[in-house]
Every structure is written in structure tokens, then in C-alpha cells.
Amino acid sequence: MHIVLGLLTTIVTILYLLDRAGIDIGWLNPFHWRRRRAWSNQYHGDPIYSVKDPLHVAALLVIGVAKIEGDLSSEQKQLLLDQFSTTFSMDKSEASGLLGSAAHLLAAPQLVGSQLEKLAERNKGSFSHEQAESVIQMMHTVASASGSLSGEQCSYIDGMRSLLAPTPKAAGPWN
């Protein structure tokens, strides 16, 4: 036992002297390591995955269907503003801010499909059945604004419909 106490005293003394000499020993703290690791993951991660509000997620999904074909046209932007104003009960300035922030997060059109599938998968529990149907209807309206729907848009809408549909609860004797 006296050997273990002597060893621990030696280790603590060495760490204390290293700290007093100005050498950083903060990496030994597991709580600091966890906090630093979480911050690093957040800093280097994709900002689209930090969106948690269902309203913003819905806006990203709706804008995504228009971004699949490329940049947004002025007609699509106006239709999106009108859809946000009526469906989300926003005034024009709030709808414009939501459109601007969501379009900024979806800057790379080649990543839209994969990013939004992961985002919808993460947030599928935050939508009720009516909200999911409303988002799908908005997607269909925005996609058909510039003519007929393309194959990519149809597959995107079908994929989102299957992702956002709430899972039915098992019927039991107490339901």
C-alpha cells in the first residue's frame, strides 16, 4: 500500500510541477475533453444538421424540391414566399427571412437530396400526420410551378413522403 501511495504522490507532484511550469495538462480532464470534442464536431459538421425547429425543417424540405433542378427562379421564389405566408401564417418579412436562411443552407445543389434525406430522417418524429401532408403538398405545388415534375423531383417527393409518414402504432387491447 505504501508503494501505491508513493507512486500516486509522485504522479501528482510531477503534474503539479508541469502545471506551474506553464505546460498545459488540461487534456487529462475527461470532462474538458468531451466538451472540446463536442465543439469540434459541431464546428466541423454540416450546419444543416443543427436545424431542429420543424418549421425550418419544413422550409428546407420544400426549398429542396425546387433546388434539385438548379437555382431558384423568381417565380419559384415568389411562390415559396406565398406558400410560407399562407401555410405557416407569416408576414412577408418573416417568410423572406425564412426563405433566405434556408436557401443559404442549401447552397450546394448536388448535395440537396442526401442532406435533406438525413435531415428528414433525424426530424421525422417532430411532424404530425397533418403537418407531413402539408409539407408534401407544398413540395408538390412548388415543384409543379415551372411545369411538369421531373423524375428526380417525383422520386424526392416520394422519398420524403415515406420518411415523414408517422409510423402507425400497434393496435392493442388498450388503444
N, C-alpha and C positions, 0 to 999 in steps of 0.2 A: 504494500500500500504506500509505503514511504517513497518508493521509486516512482509510482504514478503521480504522486503529489509533487515530487521534484521535477518530473517531466512537464507537468502542466504549468508549474511556476516558471520554468524556463521558457516555455512557449509564450506565455502571457508577457513575460519580461521582454522577449525579443519583439513581439508585436507592439508593445508599448514604446520601445526604443525606435522602431521603424516609424511609428506614427509621429513621434516627437522629432524625428529627423526629416519629416516632410514627405515621406513615402506614403502613397495612398494605399490603405488597406481596406477600403470600403467594399472591395469585391468579395470580402469574406462574409458580408452581411447577406443572408439569403432573401430577406425582405426587400432590400435595396436592389438586388439582382433581379428579382421578379418584377419590380416596378420598372426598372430600366429596360427589361426585356419586353414588357407590355408596351412601353412607349416606343421602342424601336419597331415593334410590329405595326403599331398604329401609324408611325411616321413613314415607313416604307411600304405600307399597304395601299390598296386602291381606295380612294376616298368614297367611291360609290357604295362600298360595303358598310360605311359608317352611318348611312341613312336608315333611320328607324321609324320615322313618322309614316303611317300608312298613306297619308295624303301625298307626301313627297314621293313615296314608292310608286303610288298610282300614276303620278305625273311622269315619273321616269319611264314607266312601262308604256304609257300612251305615247310619249315622245319617241320612244324606241322604235315603235312600229313605223313611224314616219322617217326615222333616221336610217332604217335598213336600206332604203333606196338611195341614200345620199343626204346631202344637206337639205334643210327645211326650206321650202319655198314660202313666199309671202302669203299665199293663200292658205297654206298649211299652218303657218304661224297665227294668222287671224282666226282660223277655225279652232286651233288649240286654245287661244285666248277666250273665244266664245264658249267652248266646252268647259274650260276651267271656271269661267264666271258662272255659268248656269248650273253645272253639276256640283261644284264644290262651294257654291254660294260665296263667291269672292267678288270684290270690286276689280276694276280694270288694272289698277296699280299692283294689287296683290297677285293677280293672275299673271301679269307681266313679269313680276319678280320670280314667281314660281317657274315660269317658262324659261327665263334667263338662267336661273341656277341649275335647273335640270338639263338644259341644253349644254351648259358648260361641263357638267359631269359626264355627259355622253359625247365627249369631243371626238373620239376615235370611232368612226362608223364601222370599221372592220371588227371591233370587239363588242358591239352592241348586243348581239344575240347571246354570246356566252356570259357576258357580265349580267345581263338582265335575267337570264335563267337562274343564275346563282342568287341574285338579289331576291327574286320571286320565291325561290326555294327557302331562303332564310326567313322571309316575312310572310309566308303563306298563312300562318295562323292568326295574323292580325287583321285579316279581311273576313267579314261576314259573307254569307252567300249573296246577299243583295249588292254589297259593295263589289264583290268579284264580278258579278254580272254587269254592273255599271262600268267597271274598268274595261271589260271585254267589249261592251257596246261602244264605249268611247274609242277604243282601238280600231274597231271596225269602221266607225264613222270617219276617223282621221285617215285611215288607210285608203278608204274609197273616195277621198276628196279629190285626188288627182286622177281619177278614172277607175279602172278596174284594179282589183287586188292582184299583186304579183304572187308567184309561188312562194317566195321567201316570206312575204307578209302573211299569207294564209297559214304556212307552217308555224310561223312565230305566234300568231293568234291562237292556233290550235294547241300549241305547246303551253302557252300561258293559261289557256282555259283549263287544261288538265292539271297544271301546277296550282292554280288559285282555287280550284274547286275544293270546298271543305270536305274532309273525309267524313263519310256517314258514320254515325255512332252505332255500335252494335245494339240491336234491339234485344232487350232483356225483359224479365218479368216486372221490373220496377221502372221502366221507361215509359 
